[in-house]
Amino acid sequence: MSLKIGNDEIRDKMLHGTTTIGIVCKNSVVFATDTRAVMGYYVAHKNVKKVYPIEKHLAITIAGGVADAQNVVEILQVNARLYRLDKKRIISVSAISRIAANILFQSRAAPLYMQAIIGGVDDTGPHIYTIDPYGSKIEDNCVSTGSGSPIAYGVLEDNYRKDMSVKEGVDLVIRAVKSAMKRDIASGNSFDVVVIEKEEGYRELTDEEKKIATD
């Protein structure tokens, strides 16, 4: 992830990067992200949040320009809550992903500099979608974005199974994000892990839980 600056010419010369991961497990989804923000070769921040709750059953990871991504996150959070108040039920993962895709598609003439993974558990089960800067929406079971994703995929594709338990999923995404942090200059410092289960909803692992998982 990069801190976005106003001058497009300067921005285009910057190295952009991050590592975000989302996987579908048995009755749950698991996310992991690193926490480094870069501006070229400069580490602009060491503890940036790149995974956010949209609702209790939904989360989004962000990669790209911080300002664009945070703006889209806030729009999705508002839309999900308005939907719940109006319809008296939670919005589906597919529907909130379509809203995100529409926002990015409508801005394609001056693209919002971001890529997202949106996932959660609704009445039809666990789902994950990737959304690119031009509004493409693709459902998958195991996804990684950012400059560290090729390294993360090397771990994910060799070990991922759709019927993994939450514990197995957490162990896998931690191994994948830590591998990316070791080899990708734009990913690093620390990592966050989020689990969404049908009953418990959105839960971010504590530092102690992450330490136990890596022991």
Phi, psi and omega in degrees: 000145182235147171283123187274137176243163191290324185284115185297323182295318178292318182300320182295338180273351182282151173272123182255139180190160177182178169223118174234145185223141172219133179225149174267126175245187179292111179060026182199168169230150182229135179238152171214143176218154169278181186233014183267136171246131184239156172227095191067233177268004182267128175279103186282330179204144184259351185220061180269138178276128181237005174229130186229147170283140171263311170219182182299332184255005186227147175215162179222137170256150183232143174220141180120219180283129184299313185297313179301313184295315181296324178296316179295320178302315181296321178297317180293320179299316179295314181297321180294320180288321177297320178299315180296320179292322183281314186267348182063029175206164182282150177283146181284161178296320180297318183293315181291329176292324178294322177299315178299316180297321179295319179301313182289322179295319180293340180259015188295336177294327174227078193304140171287129188276081180199157169225143186228152165245123178244130182209165179172187181235120177239198184294341180261002178112191181278141180215152174223137177232145169255141179236125180263173186299342180259004174096010175290139182236119183229129176272140179208172180256340184212111189225146171220143178231165178096174185294337179272359185297322178301324179288317179298319180297330178300327177275316186296309187291338180276342188233348186286139170223142183291335183267019180296146173285169178301316181299316179296321179295317178298314179301319183292313183293328177293316177299320182291313182291325178292326176296317178296320181296332181283334189244341181256121185296333183272358178242139178164197179072296180204185179212155176244147178229133179233137176241136172237119176243158187301314183276313186281333181075207185290130177213127177261132181294140176283168178300322180293318179295322178293323179295317180297318182295333182266351179288000000 
